[in-house]
Structures are given as C-alpha cells and as structure tokens.
Amino acid sequence: MYSHHEAKLGWGSSLGDKAYKALKYIVVNCHAPPGTRLDATAISTVLNMSATPVRDALIQLEIEEYIARFPGSGYYTRKLDPKRLSDEFGVTRTILQEAIRGKLDELHRRLPILQTTPRWNDYELAREFLEVFYKQITEALNNERMLYYVHESNIRTRYVRWLDVQRPGRLSCIRDDMSELLELLDKRDKNGAIANVDRQFSAIINTVPDLVLQGNDRAGNMKESWLGTLSSFAVES
C-alpha cells in the first residue's frame, strides 16, 4: 500500500520500483484496455530489465487491487467498476466534511494555500487542482490514515475524474462550486461548506455509471499500443 510501499525511504531506486511506477501509470490511466493480460516477459523486454522485478511489481499491484490475478492464467487489467468508484468518492466526501466540521479554524488559516486555483480551461490542471485541494483539506485533520485514504481515492478515481471534467459545462460548474466553497470557508460557514462538498460529490457520483461506460469503451478502443506508452513513460521518468 502507499503508506508502506512508495513512502519508504529510498523508494524508486530499484528495478522493481521502476517497473511498479510505470505499470501503475498504465493501469491508473487506463492506457491498457480492460482485461488486458499483463505478460511479465513482454513487459520486461519493453522496460529493458529481467522478468523478476516485473513480477514483483505485478504482485504488489495485485495486492493493492489495481490489477487482478487469475490462477494459471496470469495478471490482467480490471474493468472500471461503478460501485468501487462511487465508494471511493464517498470516502473522500466523508473525510472532507469531517475536516470542515472539526477543523474549520485551521482551514481558515490555510486559505492562502487553498485559494491557489488553476486556469479553468485546462482539463489536466483542473483535475490536478482537485486532487491537491482534497489532500490539503485532509491535512488539517493531522491524521495519516485519513490522508492515506484520500491519496488512494485520488489515484483510483483519477481516470474517471479526468473524463468528468471534459463533459460539456463541467469545468465552469466546478469552478463556480469551488469559488463558493472557498468563500464559505473564509466566512467560517461550516454548514454551508459541508453542503457544498456534498453537492459537488453527489454530482459526480450520480454520473459514475455513465462515466464508467465511457471509460471502458474508450480504453477498449485505444489505437496506440499500451506497451509503447509504457516504454515512453519509463524513458521519461
């Protein structure tokens, strides 16, 4: 898991860590179609390493439930699951509301950081802003377990959130909701801020089934080779 794996001192230097990072990028961003067999030999050739660190990476990703393993068959990418994704969004919503409920004064003190908003015409920057914002709100709780949950939720919902911000009118809606939330925090309006967070997360949870259908179709129709994308990411990182 994140808190015991990627956060370790010196993590990222071994071949297994590099294979894990590259494969996780492919899986989280749905660059490989759902149900794709993750062959350790083919992957090791692309990453220019032996199959052993690749297998170690696949085992870790399966433990973390990013991929699935079928005995006698191997490791495969998962389909997007609307129930799992809705639950992930629900966990983050609950944690943010708890932070607002119990740490409003601390959040008010952090407003100068929270108010660093992106250009609202860039899908990727908007998605990144939301992830960072959720973590900054959670940090007010000073609770490592809660921060871990939000970190994991951000990763597991990343692709669906990226699809969501590209829907017609969504960026302007999110911009307006976030501007209102920051104003409510500035006024120390606890109930209003909690209601705002509930409205924002309900909006995306209600559309998760449609986003999952779109995401699975999009991933299944990828024209570029996921092994090629894996190779490019490994070189760049």
Secondary structure, DSSP 8 states (H G I E B T S, - for coil): -GGGTTTSTTTT-SHHHHHHHHHHHHHHTT-S-TT-B--HHHHHHHHTS-HHHHHHHHHHHHHTTSEEEETTTEEEE----HHHHHHHHHHHHHHHHHHHHH-HHHHHHTHHHHT----TT-HHHHHHHHHHHHHHHHHTT--HHHHHHHHHHHHHTHHHHHHHHTSTTHHHHHHHHHHHHHHHHHTT-HHHHHHHHHHHHHHHHHHHHHHHHHHHHHHHT--S-HHHHHHHHHHH-
